[in-house]
Amino acid sequence: MVNAIERYGDGYDYYFFGGPTMLGDAPALRLFGASQRIVTGVTPTDVPSALSRNSIFIIPSQIERVEKQLSHVGTVITNRYPDAERLVTGEKENPQLILYIVSRIPQPIASGGQGAAESK
């Protein structure tokens, strides 16, 4: 997980879904606290409805089997952010992490719709 954070750097917020047994305040993750925002998620309801900047959701591959409440977190992420890129790290026979990379945040349309501010 530390390798993934180092690879993508400061340009992202990180959401770590490890369930109640693997919290994001582990010593290895605290090393990055000064330069990145790391948020721990325990259930799919912790997936934010909006992102303030580019984000990466990190899910240990085995956690979906161990923590039943996280079995559908990937579906929640891709439903909420359909343009998310899914990346599995590790070997095919032994996957380590599932990353969902949301690097394009849709901008809201101004109230009144397109052209509302145009004058004739």
N, C-alpha and C positions, 0 to 999 in steps of 0.2 A: 504494500500500500504506500509506503514511503517512497518507493521508486516511482509510482504513478504520480504522486504529488510533485516530486522533483522534476519529472519529465514535463509536466504541463505548467508548472510554475505559478507565479503570482497573478496571472491574468484570469484566474477562476476562483469561484467559491467552491468549496468541497462539502458535499453532503454524504456522510458515512452512515450506511445502514447496516449495523452490526447486531441489532437487537439489544436486549438488556444485558446480555453476557459479554458483549464486545463494545464498550463505549469509546467514543472519539476522544476522550481525555487521557488515553494511554500515553505513557511517557514518550514514545516515538513520535506521536502526533503533536504533542505539546512543543516539540522543537520548531514546528512551523507556525505556531500561534502568532508570532509577531508579524509575519508577512502574508499569511493567507487566513481566510475565514473558514473554519472547519465546524460544521454543524452535525451533531449526532442525531440519527433518526432511529426510532425504536419500532414504529409501525408504519404502514403505508399512509396513514393520516398525517404523518410528519412531512410528506412531500409538499413543498410550498406551492401555492396556487399561482404565484408570479415570482419571477426572478429579477433582482436588481442588476445583475451582471451575468456574464457567462459562467456556467456552473458545470461541475462534474459530480455525478452521483456514483458512489463507490459501494458495491455490494460484494462481500466475500461469497464465492460461488457455493460453498457448503452451507451458508447461513439459511438459504431457502429451504433446505431439508431439516435443519436443526431448529430453526425458529419459525414455527408454523404461521405466525402473524405476518411474516415477511414473504410468504410464498407468492404473493401477487404484486410485490412492490415494483417490479420491472414493468408490469402491465400498467400500473398507475402512472409511472413516469412517462412511458411512451404514449399513453392516452392524453396526458396533460401537455406533453412536449413531443408532438409527432415527428419533428425534425431531428430528434436526438439521435446521435450516432452511438451504436452499441458496439463495444469492444470487449473481448474476452482475453485476459492475460493468462500466461502460463501455457503449459503444453495441452494439446487436445485431450489427452487421456487424463490429465490432472490440471484442470482449470483452477486459477487462483482467485481472480477478481473479475467481476463484471462491471464495466464502466459505462455509464450513459453520459455522453458529452453533449451539452446543450450550449452551442457557441453562437447561436443566432437568436437573439431575443426579439420577438415581434414588438414593434412600437404601436401604442394605442392610437386609434384614429381620433383626431380632435372632435369635440362635441359639435354636432351639426353636420358631420360628414364632410366628404371632400368638396372643396369649392365653397364652403360656407363663408369663408373670410374674403372671398373675391368680391369686388365691387363691379357694377356694370356701368 
